Amino acid sequence: MSSVQIQCTRCKNVFRDRAGRLQDGYSRQCPSCEVVLFFAEDSQHPFIKRAMRNARKVRKEIREAEAVRLAAPELHPARRSRSFAGRTRSAERED
């Protein structure tokens, strides 16, 4: 889940945007009423606060999952595509 739900401050419509984009200084237009929403850490509007808080949480979870994945490569065996495995076998047969 790399996206967060955002509720429009004007029409109350709910839409999604990527958590990586939702940072201080980001602006987004509501797909329904086309009002421009400005995302700031010090915003007083509860819809903006909730979206920013959820985006921070999702980004943190993504960073932690990436750190675990990089720290324990033996848990995730190397994956090769079938086409790559096929080329390797054909190269072995030619020798």
Phi, psi and omega in degrees: 000094181256010178238160180233155177274141179234134176254128182296139180284343182260302186263353180068011177291145179254132177219173184243152173212159181292141181295328180295331179280328187284080178230171182304126179097355181281144175229148183214142178268135177294130181291344182267302184257354177066019172286146180270123178261132178252128182257119180223145180299328184261019180295143180264350182283129184297329179292319179291317179302315182296316180297317180294318180296315179296322179295318177299318180297315180295317179298321179295316179298321179295316178299317180295318179295321178295319179296318178295317180297320180285329182284334183234070181292338181290342177284336181245100182297153180297131181254129176244144177288160180297322181294323178293315179297323179295319179295322180295316180294319180293325178293325179291324180292326182293331182287000000 
